[in-house]
Amino acid sequence: MITFHELTIKKTHDLLVNKEISAFDLTRELLEYISDKDKEIGAYLSIRHDEALAEANETDKKIAAREEIDYLAGIPLAIKDNMLIKDWPATAASKILKNYRATYDATVIKKLKEAGAIFIGKANMDEFAMGSSTENSAYQLTKNPLDPTTVPGGSSGGVAAAVASHQAIAGLGSDTGGSIRQPAAFCGLVGLKPTYGAVSRFGLMALASSLDQIGPLTKNTEDSALLFEKICGEDKHDATSKAVSFSFSDIQKTADLKKMKIGVIKECFEQNLDEDLKNSIQNSINQLKTLGAEVEEVSIPHIDASLACYYIILPAEVSANLARYDGLRYAVNELGGTLKERYFKNRGRNFGPEVRRRIVLGTFVLSAGYYDAYYLKAKKVQKLIKQEFDKAFERYQLLLSPTTPSSAFKIGEKVSDPLAMYLSDIFTVPANIAGLPAISLPIWGGNKLPYGLQLIAPALEEKRLFQAGILLEKIK
Amino acid sequence: MAKEEKTITEKEVEHLLELSRMEIQDKEKKQLADELNGILNYVRELERIPTAGINLDAGDFSKKDLRTDQPETEDLSDWEKLIDAFSERKEKWLKIPPVFDR
């Protein structure tokens, strides 16, 4: 029996290469473990049983033939259900896509397939990635493996719960306003939101196209960097993707963080924060200082306005992006009537309340007479916030804040209050608004549940996030 | 931003639902209006932020962002699957219900 909780990408790779285990046996045992464990957690919407075993076989063949294998070869991954794997369902946890099967591979999937990774299953999420607790899934509730009375966070809560309960070695989520980092913080994982454009969005169902990014959820920083290395880069299918070249060896192999100036974002600490959270952040700051970093307070004067900007820009894009789900294109059910009647019935009945709320809100902020007052104003404030980040990065190499204002909240606690739910993303949204890379690293205080330490870097400086993460992990 | 506090009425919610092509139950409309007003009330904090000096057209675009004007061939072998994903098909066509009332 394998002890899955000890397995990282690197460790699994070593076991495979040294022939201490085959990818097939690893996958078979993991599938057995999932069939029992996931009844309790509810992380997966679909399990690729036979497909995963077939993918594992391919890696074993290469190992037997003494071929060099990629780090990701034979590694079982959980994939958020808004990313396409050819010929496999992709529901985005929405009823409107219950019959849909992907007709092509997302670019990230294509790249990982080439590397030999195993896609063990598609993970639960908030419907179309709208939510912060995975409670907006049309299919099932996912529990936080660290405390089953609490949520795993969202919207990539299924991936986070799968990795935290050792039902996958690592996984891919998507982050539009915190949907990778917030669940990482709630489940004690490392979550990376890459620079906007660093990873192709082709084959990721669009929520807000100008903010969405795919990124890894992993047990440690090294795994995060290994996955990012594999999925980043330009893609002709995504015009916003950038010619990024990141290699694991780009991370500086220093033993300390001398010459690193880190700015602690002052405004984030003016919020109502738990004492225990404040103390654990202070511990991390002390550790960074021990490592030689210079840590000072910095002001991003309008960072507080990020969330308000987000709840104008995001619904505006949602109302356009979700127009394609008309109940015909991705056949839902046969309802009689004219074309228009079918639109109304299919969309009204198959979208959940949060999705409907954001579509209507987006329709409002884009409507004649309100466009300038809401959408245009939000775009201007967004630019102002970007400029403030640019200015801060003239002096600092990294910025620091908590990932969330609290640890995982109780199931049901915020589900009937949309605004309270939105506020749980208050510290993660600014990095999306400014298009910057940000990582959440797990930290603990005196309480049972972990928090997240968020580090933000200038565009395309993911390697700084990894460097700091790796060194902080060594202290612990 | 609008000087007077804009409040969305139930009647406006109905109009927005019409524009977004969604049918919901009457009893849900009041709640939706209340929730939208709560959110709009929150996002209105942007009003206090001066943005007169911000030019949205400047700086975010460079010529290298443009694609070269070259035709590319794509693998289109999966078109059958795309049509199958549609609710109804007739031979190689997508079949849709009547657009106008009969």
Interface residues (C-beta under 8 A of the other chain):
Chain A: Y100 R101 T103 Y104 K236 A239 H302 A305 A308 C309 Y311 I312 S319 A323 D326 G327 L328 R329 Y330 A331 V332 E334 G336 G337 T338 L339 K340 R342 Y343 F344 K345 R347 G348 R349 F351 P353 R356 R357 I359 V360 L361 T363 F364 S367 Y370 A373 Y374 L376 K377 A378 K379 K380 V381 K383 L384 P418 L419 Y422
Chain B: M1 A2 K6 I8 V13 L16 L17 L19 S20 R21 M22 E23 I24 E28 L32 E35 L36 G38 I39 L40 Y42 V43 R44 E45 L46 E47 I49 T51 I54 L56 D65 R67 E72 D78 K81 L82 A85 F86 S87 E88 L94 I96 P97 P98 V99 F100 D101
